[in-house]
Amino acid sequence: MPDSAIRAIAYYLPQFHPIPENDGWWGKGFTEWTNVTKAVPLFRGHEQPKLPSDLGYYDLRVPEVREAQAELARQYGIEGFCYWHYWFNGKRLLNRPLDEVLASGRPDLPFCVGWANESWTRRWTGEEKEVLLQQTYSVEDDLAHARWLAQVFADPRYIRVDGRPLFILYRPPALPDPRRTTDTIRAETVRLGLPEPFIVGRDTHNPRSDMRPYGCDISEYSSPALGALPLVSSPLSIHDLFRNLRLGVPASDLKIYDYAEGCRLMEAERPTHPHLRGFFVGWDNTPRRGRKAIILINATPEAFAQGLRTVINSMRDEPANRRILFINAWNEWAEGMCLEPGRQYGHGFLQALQAELTRAAVSLA
Protein backbone atom coordinates (compact mmCIF):
# COMPACT_ATOMS: atom_id res chain seq x y z
CA MET A 1 0.00 0.00 0.00
CA PRO A 2 1.53 3.38 -0.96
CA ASP A 3 2.45 5.80 1.80
CA SER A 4 -0.10 8.31 0.53
CA ALA A 5 -2.99 5.83 0.66
CA ILE A 6 -5.69 5.88 3.31
CA ARG A 7 -5.43 3.24 6.01
CA ALA A 8 -9.02 2.04 6.42
CA ILE A 9 -9.81 0.27 9.70
CA ALA A 10 -13.33 -1.05 10.33
CA TYR A 11 -14.84 -1.26 13.82
CA TYR A 12 -15.90 -4.82 14.58
CA LEU A 13 -18.65 -5.86 17.01
CA PRO A 14 -18.10 -9.29 18.63
CA GLN A 15 -21.68 -9.69 19.95
CA PHE A 16 -22.65 -12.43 17.50
CA HIS A 17 -22.27 -15.37 19.84
CA PRO A 18 -24.07 -16.20 23.10
CA ILE A 19 -22.52 -15.63 26.51
CA PRO A 20 -23.91 -16.49 29.97
CA GLU A 21 -24.24 -12.83 30.97
CA ASN A 22 -26.42 -11.95 27.98
CA ASP A 23 -28.44 -15.11 28.53
CA GLY A 24 -29.25 -13.85 32.01
CA TRP A 25 -29.95 -10.25 31.05
CA TRP A 26 -31.76 -10.65 27.75
CA GLY A 27 -32.85 -14.31 27.49
CA LYS A 28 -31.31 -17.64 26.56
CA GLY A 29 -29.34 -17.58 23.31
CA PHE A 30 -29.30 -13.80 22.94
CA THR A 31 -26.93 -12.38 20.30
CA GLU A 32 -27.06 -9.24 18.19
CA TRP A 33 -29.21 -11.16 15.71
CA THR A 34 -31.95 -11.27 18.35
CA ASN A 35 -32.35 -7.49 18.07
CA VAL A 36 -31.83 -7.38 14.32
CA THR A 37 -34.45 -9.93 13.33
CA LYS A 38 -37.24 -8.60 15.57
CA ALA A 39 -37.22 -5.13 13.97
CA VAL A 40 -40.25 -4.08 11.89
CA PRO A 41 -40.75 -1.24 9.39
CA LEU A 42 -42.07 1.94 10.99
CA PHE A 43 -43.16 3.68 7.77
CA ARG A 44 -43.62 2.93 4.09
CA GLY A 45 -40.26 2.17 2.49
CA HIS A 46 -38.46 1.70 5.82
CA GLU A 47 -35.83 -1.01 5.33
CA GLN A 48 -36.31 -3.13 8.43
CA PRO A 49 -35.20 -5.63 9.33
CA LYS A 50 -31.80 -5.14 7.70
CA LEU A 51 -30.64 -8.65 6.89
CA PRO A 52 -27.30 -10.18 5.87
CA SER A 53 -26.73 -11.95 2.58
CA ASP A 54 -23.42 -13.73 1.93
CA LEU A 55 -22.53 -14.63 5.52
CA GLY A 56 -26.04 -15.25 6.84
CA TYR A 57 -26.84 -15.20 10.57
CA TYR A 58 -23.35 -16.20 11.54
CA ASP A 59 -21.89 -17.29 14.87
CA LEU A 60 -18.47 -15.79 15.62
CA ARG A 61 -17.40 -18.95 17.42
CA VAL A 62 -17.01 -20.52 13.96
CA PRO A 63 -13.49 -20.00 12.51
CA GLU A 64 -14.72 -20.20 8.91
CA VAL A 65 -16.94 -17.17 9.53
CA ARG A 66 -14.02 -15.10 10.76
CA GLU A 67 -11.94 -16.19 7.76
CA ALA A 68 -14.73 -15.22 5.36
CA GLN A 69 -15.03 -11.79 6.96
CA ALA A 70 -11.28 -11.24 6.70
CA GLU A 71 -11.25 -12.29 3.04
CA LEU A 72 -14.00 -9.77 2.24
CA ALA A 73 -12.12 -7.03 4.09
CA ARG A 74 -8.90 -7.77 2.20
CA GLN A 75 -10.71 -7.96 -1.12
CA TYR A 76 -12.12 -4.45 -0.75
CA GLY A 77 -9.07 -2.64 0.63
CA ILE A 78 -9.70 -2.65 4.39
CA GLU A 79 -6.41 -2.85 6.26
CA GLY A 80 -7.87 -4.52 9.33
CA PHE A 81 -10.48 -4.66 12.06
CA CYS A 82 -10.67 -2.81 15.36
CA TYR A 83 -12.22 -5.35 17.73
CA TRP A 84 -14.29 -3.81 20.50
CA HIS A 85 -12.85 -5.03 23.81
CA TYR A 86 -14.89 -5.16 27.04
CA TRP A 87 -12.86 -5.10 30.26
CA PHE A 88 -14.54 -4.71 33.67
CA ASN A 89 -11.97 -4.79 36.48
CA GLY A 90 -10.30 -7.86 35.01
CA LYS A 91 -13.52 -9.45 33.74
CA ARG A 92 -13.79 -9.65 29.94
CA LEU A 93 -17.02 -10.13 28.02
CA LEU A 94 -17.62 -11.18 24.41
CA ASN A 95 -13.96 -12.13 24.32
CA ARG A 96 -14.09 -15.51 22.61
CA PRO A 97 -13.70 -14.30 18.98
CA LEU A 98 -10.61 -12.22 19.76
CA ASP A 99 -9.15 -14.90 22.04
CA GLU A 100 -9.43 -17.45 19.25
CA VAL A 101 -7.94 -15.01 16.73
CA LEU A 102 -4.98 -14.55 19.07
CA ALA A 103 -4.54 -18.23 19.89
CA SER A 104 -4.88 -19.56 16.35
CA GLY A 105 -3.07 -16.86 14.40
CA ARG A 106 -6.05 -16.84 12.05
CA PRO A 107 -7.32 -15.01 10.17
CA ASP A 108 -4.09 -13.46 8.95
CA LEU A 109 -5.57 -9.96 8.88
CA PRO A 110 -4.21 -6.95 10.78
CA PHE A 111 -6.20 -5.84 13.81
CA CYS A 112 -6.19 -3.55 16.81
CA VAL A 113 -8.44 -3.25 19.86
CA GLY A 114 -10.69 -0.55 21.23
CA TRP A 115 -11.64 -0.49 24.89
CA ALA A 116 -15.36 0.25 25.30
CA ASN A 117 -14.89 1.67 28.78
CA GLU A 118 -18.45 2.27 29.89
CA SER A 119 -20.92 0.46 32.11
CA TRP A 120 -23.43 -1.88 30.51
CA THR A 121 -27.03 -0.78 31.08
CA ARG A 122 -30.43 -1.41 29.55
CA ARG A 123 -29.84 1.60 27.29
CA TRP A 124 -30.97 -0.37 24.25
CA THR A 125 -34.49 -0.42 25.69
CA GLY A 126 -34.32 3.17 26.93
CA GLU A 127 -33.55 2.21 30.54
CA GLU A 128 -30.13 3.80 30.98
CA LYS A 129 -30.43 3.90 34.76
CA GLU A 130 -30.54 0.12 35.19
CA VAL A 131 -26.89 -0.91 35.34
CA LEU A 132 -26.15 -4.49 34.31
CA LEU A 133 -22.39 -4.39 34.83
CA GLN A 134 -20.63 -1.43 36.41
CA GLN A 135 -17.38 -0.12 34.97
CA THR A 136 -14.92 0.51 37.82
CA TYR A 137 -11.34 1.69 37.85
CA SER A 138 -8.30 1.39 40.13
CA VAL A 139 -4.50 1.61 40.06
CA GLU A 140 -4.25 -2.18 40.34
CA ASP A 141 -6.73 -2.71 37.53
CA ASP A 142 -4.90 -0.27 35.26
CA LEU A 143 -1.76 -2.32 35.71
CA ALA A 144 -3.49 -5.67 35.12
CA HIS A 145 -5.20 -4.29 32.04
CA ALA A 146 -1.93 -2.88 30.70
CA ARG A 147 -0.26 -6.26 31.06
CA TRP A 148 -3.06 -7.99 29.19
CA LEU A 149 -2.97 -5.35 26.46
CA ALA A 150 0.79 -5.72 26.04
CA GLN A 151 0.31 -9.39 25.19
CA VAL A 152 -2.14 -8.41 22.47
CA PHE A 153 0.10 -5.61 21.18
CA ALA A 154 2.88 -8.17 20.73
CA ASP A 155 0.94 -10.08 18.06
CA PRO A 156 2.73 -9.68 14.71
CA ARG A 157 -0.59 -8.80 13.03
CA TYR A 158 -1.24 -5.92 15.39
CA ILE A 159 -1.78 -2.56 13.62
CA ARG A 160 0.86 0.07 14.34
CA VAL A 161 1.29 3.78 13.71
CA ASP A 162 4.91 4.80 13.25
CA GLY A 163 5.84 1.46 14.78
CA ARG A 164 3.60 1.97 17.83
CA PRO A 165 0.62 -0.30 18.66
CA LEU A 166 -2.67 1.47 17.90
CA PHE A 167 -5.08 1.48 20.86
CA ILE A 168 -8.54 3.05 20.82
CA LEU A 169 -10.06 4.48 23.99
CA TYR A 170 -13.82 4.89 23.69
CA ARG A 171 -14.48 7.39 26.49
CA PRO A 172 -11.34 9.03 27.89
CA PRO A 173 -13.28 11.58 30.01
CA ALA A 174 -15.08 8.70 31.78
CA LEU A 175 -11.81 7.64 33.42
CA PRO A 176 -11.45 9.05 36.95
CA ASP A 177 -7.74 9.70 36.35
CA PRO A 178 -7.22 9.50 32.58
CA ARG A 179 -3.51 10.33 32.64
CA ARG A 180 -2.82 7.72 35.28
CA THR A 181 -4.51 5.09 33.14
CA THR A 182 -2.88 6.09 29.86
CA ASP A 183 0.53 6.55 31.51
CA THR A 184 0.26 3.09 33.08
CA ILE A 185 -0.63 1.47 29.76
CA ARG A 186 2.29 3.20 28.07
CA ALA A 187 4.85 2.54 30.80
CA GLU A 188 3.94 -1.11 31.31
CA THR A 189 3.94 -1.79 27.57
CA VAL A 190 7.45 -0.32 27.29
CA ARG A 191 8.62 -2.19 30.39
CA LEU A 192 7.53 -5.42 28.71
CA GLY A 193 9.72 -4.65 25.72
CA LEU A 194 7.26 -3.16 23.23
CA PRO A 195 7.01 0.32 21.71
CA GLU A 196 4.86 2.85 23.48
CA PRO A 197 1.26 2.51 22.26
CA PHE A 198 -0.35 5.18 20.09
CA ILE A 199 -3.55 6.01 21.97
CA VAL A 200 -6.53 7.45 20.10
CA GLY A 201 -9.36 8.93 22.16
CA ARG A 202 -12.80 8.94 20.58
CA ASP A 203 -14.99 11.99 21.18
CA THR A 204 -18.27 10.05 20.96
CA HIS A 205 -19.80 11.40 24.18
CA ASN A 206 -17.85 14.67 24.14
CA PRO A 207 -18.33 15.96 20.60
CA ARG A 208 -15.43 17.88 19.05
CA SER A 209 -13.39 17.68 22.28
CA ASP A 210 -9.61 17.39 22.12
CA MET A 211 -8.60 14.16 23.86
CA ARG A 212 -4.92 15.04 24.27
CA PRO A 213 -5.48 16.58 27.74
CA TYR A 214 -6.81 13.14 28.77
CA GLY A 215 -3.50 11.46 27.94
CA CYS A 216 -4.26 10.45 24.34
CA ASP A 217 -1.93 11.05 21.42
CA ILE A 218 -4.78 12.31 19.26
CA SER A 219 -8.58 12.40 19.00
CA GLU A 220 -10.87 10.62 16.62
CA TYR A 221 -13.74 12.74 15.36
CA SER A 222 -16.02 9.78 15.76
CA SER A 223 -18.82 9.07 13.36
CA PRO A 224 -21.74 9.41 13.27
CA ALA A 225 -21.68 12.72 15.17
CA LEU A 226 -25.41 12.56 15.79
CA GLY A 227 -25.34 15.75 17.84
CA ALA A 228 -24.92 17.69 14.60
CA LEU A 229 -28.47 16.73 13.57
CA PRO A 230 -31.06 19.44 14.36
CA LEU A 231 -33.14 18.82 17.49
CA VAL A 232 -31.88 15.25 17.69
CA SER A 233 -31.90 15.21 21.50
CA SER A 234 -34.97 17.40 21.96
CA PRO A 235 -38.48 16.12 22.66
CA LEU A 236 -40.56 15.45 19.57
CA SER A 237 -42.10 18.62 18.19
CA ILE A 238 -43.82 20.11 15.15
CA HIS A 239 -40.35 20.67 13.67
CA ASP A 240 -39.80 16.91 13.52
CA LEU A 241 -43.12 16.47 11.72
CA PHE A 242 -42.22 19.14 9.14
CA ARG A 243 -38.82 17.57 8.55
CA ASN A 244 -40.33 14.11 8.23
CA LEU A 245 -42.95 15.37 5.78
CA ARG A 246 -40.23 17.00 3.68
CA LEU A 247 -38.56 13.57 3.54
CA GLY A 248 -41.81 11.90 2.50
CA VAL A 249 -42.64 10.32 5.86
CA PRO A 250 -45.96 11.51 7.39
CA ALA A 251 -45.07 10.70 11.00
CA SER A 252 -44.95 12.99 14.01
CA ASP A 253 -43.52 10.45 16.46
CA LEU A 254 -40.20 9.61 14.76
CA LYS A 255 -36.80 11.26 14.41
CA ILE A 256 -35.98 10.91 10.70
CA TYR A 257 -33.14 12.60 8.81
CA ASP A 258 -31.61 12.36 5.37
CA TYR A 259 -28.24 10.56 5.38
CA ALA A 260 -26.51 12.83 2.85
CA GLU A 261 -27.70 15.96 4.63
CA GLY A 262 -26.59 14.47 7.95
CA CYS A 263 -23.14 13.82 6.52
CA ARG A 264 -22.88 17.47 5.42
CA LEU A 265 -23.92 18.74 8.85
CA MET A 266 -21.42 16.47 10.60
CA GLU A 267 -18.63 17.53 8.24
CA ALA A 268 -19.40 21.19 9.00
CA GLU A 269 -18.79 20.45 12.70
CA ARG A 270 -15.34 18.94 12.10
CA PRO A 271 -12.99 20.12 14.90
CA THR A 272 -9.92 22.25 14.25
CA HIS A 273 -7.58 20.43 16.64
CA PRO A 274 -5.51 17.49 15.32
CA HIS A 275 -7.70 14.44 14.85
CA LEU A 276 -8.16 11.23 12.93
CA ARG A 277 -11.20 10.77 10.73
CA GLY A 278 -14.17 8.52 11.19
CA PHE A 279 -17.00 7.88 8.78
CA PHE A 280 -20.20 5.84 9.05
CA VAL A 281 -22.03 3.52 6.69
CA GLY A 282 -25.51 4.51 7.87
CA TRP A 283 -27.61 4.83 11.00
CA ASP A 284 -30.92 3.27 11.99
CA ASN A 285 -31.13 1.87 15.51
CA THR A 286 -34.76 0.74 15.21
CA PRO A 287 -33.82 -2.84 16.26
CA ARG A 288 -32.70 -1.50 19.63
CA ARG A 289 -34.99 1.47 20.23
CA GLY A 290 -38.17 0.89 18.24
CA ARG A 291 -40.10 4.14 17.76
CA LYS A 292 -37.51 5.97 19.86
CA ALA A 293 -34.92 5.32 17.18
CA ILE A 294 -32.95 7.88 15.20
CA ILE A 295 -33.24 6.97 11.52
CA LEU A 296 -31.15 8.29 8.63
CA ILE A 297 -32.87 7.36 5.41
CA ASN A 298 -31.38 7.21 1.88
CA ALA A 299 -28.13 5.70 3.14
CA THR A 300 -27.25 4.18 -0.24
CA PRO A 301 -23.79 3.09 -1.42
CA GLU A 302 -23.77 6.15 -3.70
CA ALA A 303 -24.48 8.54 -0.81
CA PHE A 304 -21.89 6.72 1.30
CA ALA A 305 -19.28 7.17 -1.46
CA GLN A 306 -20.00 10.88 -1.75
CA GLY A 307 -19.74 11.51 1.97
CA LEU A 308 -16.64 9.36 2.22
CA ARG A 309 -14.98 11.31 -0.59
CA THR A 310 -15.53 14.55 1.31
CA VAL A 311 -13.94 13.12 4.44
CA ILE A 312 -10.98 11.72 2.51
CA ASN A 313 -10.46 15.08 0.77
CA SER A 314 -10.22 16.71 4.19
CA MET A 315 -7.03 14.67 4.76
CA ARG A 316 -5.22 16.27 1.83
CA ASP A 317 -2.95 18.37 4.04
CA GLU A 318 -2.51 15.74 6.74
CA PRO A 319 0.81 13.93 7.21
CA ALA A 320 0.85 10.33 6.07
CA ASN A 321 0.66 8.97 9.62
CA ARG A 322 -2.68 10.77 10.14
CA ARG A 323 -4.33 9.37 7.04
CA ILE A 324 -6.17 6.76 9.05
CA LEU A 325 -9.88 6.31 8.48
CA PHE A 326 -12.08 4.50 11.00
CA ILE A 327 -15.17 3.06 9.33
CA ASN A 328 -18.20 2.60 11.55
CA ALA A 329 -18.73 -0.27 11.14
CA TRP A 330 -18.03 -3.70 9.77
CA ASN A 331 -21.04 -5.36 11.38
CA GLU A 332 -23.17 -3.08 13.58
CA TRP A 333 -26.33 -4.62 12.18
CA ALA A 334 -28.64 -3.36 14.95
CA GLU A 335 -27.54 0.23 14.30
CA GLY A 336 -27.69 0.06 10.52
CA MET A 337 -23.92 0.41 10.08
CA CYS A 338 -22.84 -2.60 8.01
CA LEU A 339 -20.08 -2.88 5.46
CA GLU A 340 -20.81 -6.61 5.36
CA PRO A 341 -22.97 -7.71 2.42
CA GLY A 342 -26.69 -7.28 3.02
CA ARG A 343 -29.81 -8.26 1.14
CA GLN A 344 -30.66 -4.77 -0.09
CA TYR A 345 -27.31 -3.60 -1.51
CA GLY A 346 -25.17 -6.75 -1.62
CA HIS A 347 -21.50 -5.72 -1.81
CA GLY A 348 -22.47 -2.12 -2.64
CA PHE A 349 -20.93 -0.43 0.40
CA LEU A 350 -17.73 -2.46 0.13
CA GLN A 351 -17.46 -1.61 -3.57
CA ALA A 352 -18.01 2.08 -2.84
CA LEU A 353 -15.32 2.00 -0.16
CA GLN A 354 -12.86 0.27 -2.47
CA ALA A 355 -13.49 2.81 -5.23
CA GLU A 356 -12.90 5.77 -2.93
CA LEU A 357 -9.75 4.24 -1.43
CA THR A 358 -8.43 3.66 -4.95
CA ARG A 359 -9.25 7.23 -5.90
CA ALA A 360 -7.50 8.49 -2.74
CA ALA A 361 -4.34 6.57 -3.54
CA VAL A 362 -4.06 8.70 -6.68
CA SER A 363 -5.48 12.04 -5.55
CA LEU A 364 -3.54 12.20 -2.28
CA ALA A 365 -0.25 10.99 -3.78
TAMOSUL-V593018 format. One record per residue. RES is the residue in one letter. SS is DSSP state (h for helix, s for strand, l for the rest). PSI is psi in whole degrees, -180 to 180 (none if undefined). OMEGA is omega in radians with two decimals (none if undefined). Layout:
RES | SS | PSI | OMEGA
RES | SS | PSI | OMEGA
This chain:
M | l | 129 | -3.11
P | l | 154 | -3.10
D | l | -29 | -3.08
S | l | -6 | -3.10
A | l | 161 | 3.06
I | l | 135 | 3.04
R | s | 106 | -3.10
A | s | 122 | 3.14
I | s | 127 | -3.08
A | s | 129 | 3.04
Y | s | 141 | -2.97
Y | s | 120 | 3.14
L | l | 125 | -3.11
P | l | 7 | -2.99
Q | l | 48 | 3.08
F | l | 43 | 2.98
H | l | 147 | -3.10
P | l | 148 | 3.02
I | l | 154 | -3.09
P | h | -37 | -3.11
E | h | -46 | 3.12
N | h | -34 | 3.05
D | h | -43 | -3.11
G | h | -37 | -3.08
W | h | -37 | -2.96
W | h | -10 | -3.13
G | l | 150 | -3.07
K | l | 130 | 3.07
G | l | 10 | -3.10
F | l | 133 | 2.90
T | l | -180 | 3.11
E | h | -29 | 3.13
W | h | -26 | 3.12
T | h | -46 | 3.09
N | h | -45 | -3.03
V | h | -49 | -2.98
T | h | -14 | 3.13
K | h | -7 | -3.11
A | l | 148 | 3.11
V | l | 153 | 3.10
P | l | 140 | -3.13
L | l | -9 | 3.11
F | l | 165 | -3.11
R | l | 128 | 3.13
G | l | 0 | -3.13
H | l | 120 | -3.09
E | l | 85 | 3.04
Q | l | 140 | -0.08
P | l | 150 | 3.01
K | l | 124 | -2.98
L | l | 147 | 3.14
P | s | 161 | 3.07
S | l | -83 | -2.97
D | l | -44 | -3.00
L | l | -10 | 3.11
G | l | -164 | 3.13
Y | l | 79 | -2.97
Y | l | 164 | 3.07
D | l | 120 | -3.04
L | l | 1 | 2.99
R | l | -8 | -3.07
V | l | 117 | -3.09
P | h | -36 | -3.12
E | h | -31 | 3.09
V | h | -48 | -3.13
R | h | -37 | 3.09
E | h | -42 | -3.13
A | h | -39 | 3.09
Q | h | -45 | -3.14
A | h | -40 | 3.14
E | h | -42 | 3.08
L | h | -44 | 3.14
A | h | -48 | 3.12
R | h | -44 | -3.07
Q | h | -34 | -3.03
Y | l | 16 | 2.96
G | l | 11 | 3.09
I | l | 128 | -3.12
E | l | -41 | -3.11
G | s | -178 | -3.14
F | s | 149 | 2.89
C | s | 105 | -3.13
Y | s | 127 | 3.01
W | s | 134 | -2.99
H | s | 129 | -3.05
Y | s | 108 | -3.09
W | s | 122 | -3.14
F | s | 90 | 3.12
N | l | 49 | 3.11
G | l | -15 | 3.10
K | s | 129 | 3.11
R | s | 140 | 3.10
L | s | 154 | 3.12
L | l | 34 | -2.99
N | l | -12 | -3.01
R | h | -46 | -3.14
P | h | -48 | -3.13
L | h | -41 | 3.12
D | h | -41 | -3.12
E | h | -32 | 3.03
V | h | -42 | -3.14
L | h | -44 | -3.05
A | h | -36 | -3.03
S | h | -21 | -3.02
G | l | 9 | -3.12
R | l | 145 | -0.03
P | l | 159 | -3.13
D | l | 65 | -3.13
L | l | 135 | 3.10
P | s | 152 | 3.14
F | s | 163 | 2.93
C | s | -180 | 3.13
V | s | 150 | 3.04
G | s | 128 | -3.14
W | s | 114 | 3.10
A | l | 78 | -2.97
N | l | 72 | 3.02
E | l | 157 | 3.11
S | l | 150 | 3.03
W | s | 128 | 3.14
T | s | -175 | 3.04
R | s | 37 | -3.11
R | h | -36 | -3.11
W | h | -32 | -3.12
T | h | 13 | 3.11
G | l | 14 | -3.10
E | s | 67 | -3.07
E | s | -25 | -3.03
K | s | -17 | 3.12
E | s | 105 | -3.08
V | s | 126 | 3.10
L | s | -41 | 3.12
L | s | 117 | -3.05
Q | l | 135 | 3.03
Q | l | 121 | 3.13
T | l | 161 | -3.05
Y | l | 151 | 3.06
S | l | 166 | 3.09
V | h | -45 | -3.11
E | h | -39 | -3.13
D | h | -38 | 3.07
D | h | -43 | -3.11
L | h | -44 | 3.13
A | h | -41 | 3.13
H | h | -44 | 3.13
A | h | -39 | -3.14
R | h | -38 | 3.08
W | h | -45 | -3.14
L | h | -40 | -3.12
A | h | -36 | 3.09
Q | h | -38 | 3.13
V | h | -43 | 3.13
F | h | -28 | -3.07
A | l | -13 | -3.14
D | l | 134 | -3.09
P | l | -19 | 3.10
R | l | -9 | -2.98
Y | s | 134 | -3.11
I | l | 135 | -3.14
R | s | 155 | 3.04
V | s | 117 | -3.04
D | l | 40 | 3.11
G | l | -2 | -3.07
R | s | 136 | 3.13
P | s | 132 | -3.12
L | s | 123 | -3.12
F | s | 129 | -3.12
I | s | 132 | 3.10
L | s | 117 | -3.00
Y | l | -47 | -3.08
R | l | 78 | 3.13
P | h | -42 | -3.11
P | h | -15 | 3.12
A | h | -16 | 3.12
L | l | 135 | -3.14
P | l | -31 | 3.09
D | l | 79 | -3.00
P | h | -41 | -3.10
R | h | -33 | 3.06
R | h | -46 | -3.11
T | h | -50 | -3.11
T | h | -38 | 3.09
D | h | -39 | 3.14
T | h | -45 | 3.13
I | h | -43 | 3.13
R | h | -51 | -3.04
A | h | -42 | -3.10
E | h | -36 | 3.08
T | h | -45 | 3.12
V | h | -41 | 3.14
R | h | -32 | -3.13
L | l | 9 | 2.97
G | l | 15 | -3.13
L | l | 160 | 3.07
P | l | 155 | 3.10
E | l | 131 | -3.11
P | l | 152 | 3.05
F | s | 108 | -2.98
I | s | 123 | 3.13
V | s | 124 | 3.11
G | s | 121 | 3.10
R | s | 148 | -3.14
D | l | 27 | -3.02
T | l | -51 | -3.08
H | l | 4 | 3.11
N | l | 71 | -2.97
P | l | 133 | 3.04
R | l | 14 | 3.13
S | l | 144 | 3.08
D | l | 122 | -3.08
M | l | 2 | 3.11
R | h | -38 | 3.07
P | h | -16 | 3.11
Y | h | 12 | 3.07
G | l | 8 | 3.13
C | l | 156 | 3.07
D | l | -31 | -3.09
I | s | 164 | 3.07
S | s | 158 | 2.84
E | s | 124 | 2.97
Y | s | 93 | -2.92
S | l | 152 | -3.00
S | l | 136 | 0.13
P | l | 141 | 3.05
A | l | 78 | -2.99
L | h | -24 | 3.13
G | h | -17 | 3.11
A | h | -13 | -3.13
L | l | 135 | -3.07
P | l | 130 | 3.04
L | l | 24 | -3.04
V | l | -32 | -3.12
S | l | 2 | -3.11
S | l | 157 | 3.05
P | l | 152 | 3.11
L | l | 140 | -3.09
S | l | -180 | 3.12
I | h | -27 | 3.14
H | h | -36 | 3.08
D | h | -41 | 3.11
L | h | -46 | -3.13
F | h | -41 | 3.13
R | h | -44 | 3.13
N | h | -42 | 3.13
L | h | -40 | 3.11
R | h | -31 | 3.14
L | l | 4 | 3.08
G | l | 19 | -3.14
V | l | 105 | -3.11
P | l | 71 | -3.12
A | l | 134 | 3.14
S | l | -3 | -3.04
D | l | 24 | 3.14
L | l | 151 | 3.05
K | s | 101 | -3.07
I | s | 135 | -3.14
Y | s | 161 | 3.04
D | s | 132 | -3.08
Y | h | -49 | -3.09
A | h | -42 | 3.10
E | h | -40 | 3.08
G | h | -42 | 3.10
C | h | -42 | 3.14
R | h | -41 | 3.13
L | h | -41 | 3.13
M | h | -39 | 3.12
E | h | -37 | 3.13
A | h | -22 | -3.14
E | l | 5 | -3.09
R | l | 131 | -3.11
P | l | 163 | 3.14
T | l | -18 | 3.13
H | l | 162 | -3.14
P | l | 135 | -3.12
H | s | 158 | 2.98
L | s | 156 | -3.05
R | s | 145 | 2.94
G | s | 155 | 3.03
F | s | 152 | -3.00
F | s | 148 | -3.09
V | l | -33 | -3.12
G | l | 180 | 3.07
W | l | 124 | 3.05
D | s | 97 | -3.08
N | l | 32 | 3.05
T | h | -41 | -3.13
P | h | -28 | -3.12
R | h | -33 | -2.97
R | h | -3 | 3.14
G | h | -131 | -3.09
R | h | -5 | 3.04
K | h | 8 | -3.08
A | l | 161 | 2.90
I | s | 126 | -2.99
I | s | 122 | 3.02
L | s | 111 | -3.10
I | s | 168 | 3.12
N | l | 32 | 3.08
A | l | 76 | -3.12
T | l | 163 | 3.05
P | h | -34 | 3.13
E | h | -43 | 3.11
A | h | -38 | 3.07
F | h | -46 | -3.13
A | h | -41 | -3.12
Q | h | -45 | 3.11
G | h | -39 | 3.13
L | h | -40 | 3.13
R | h | -40 | 3.11
T | h | -44 | 3.13
V | h | -44 | 3.13
I | h | -41 | 3.12
N | h | -27 | 3.13
S | l | -11 | 3.12
M | l | 2 | -3.00
R | l | -39 | -3.09
D | l | 8 | -3.13
E | l | 147 | 3.01
P | l | 159 | -3.05
A | h | -35 | -3.08
N | h | -4 | 3.05
R | h | 4 | 3.14
R | l | 59 | 3.11
I | s | 132 | -3.11
L | s | 119 | 3.09
F | s | 118 | -3.14
I | s | 126 | 3.11
N | s | 97 | 0.25
A | l | 175 | 3.04
W | l | -43 | -2.94
N | l | 42 | 3.05
E | s | 71 | -3.03
W | h | -34 | -3.10
A | h | -4 | 3.06
E | h | 6 | 3.10
G | l | 28 | 3.13
M | s | 90 | -2.97
C | l | 109 | 2.95
L | l | -31 | -3.14
E | l | 148 | -3.13
P | l | 135 | 3.11
G | s | 170 | -3.05
R | l | -29 | -3.08
Q | l | -47 | -3.02
Y | l | 3 | 3.11
G | s | -125 | 3.13
H | l | 15 | -2.99
G | h | -45 | -3.12
F | h | -38 | 3.09
L | h | -41 | 3.12
Q | h | -39 | 3.11
A | h | -42 | 3.11
L | h | -47 | -3.13
Q | h | -43 | -3.13
A | h | -41 | -3.13
E | h | -34 | 3.07
L | h | -39 | 3.10
T | h | -44 | 3.09
R | h | -41 | -3.11
A | h | -35 | -3.13
A | h | -28 | 3.12
V | h | -49 | -3.01
S | h | -28 | -3.12
L | l | 2 | -3.11
A | l | none | none
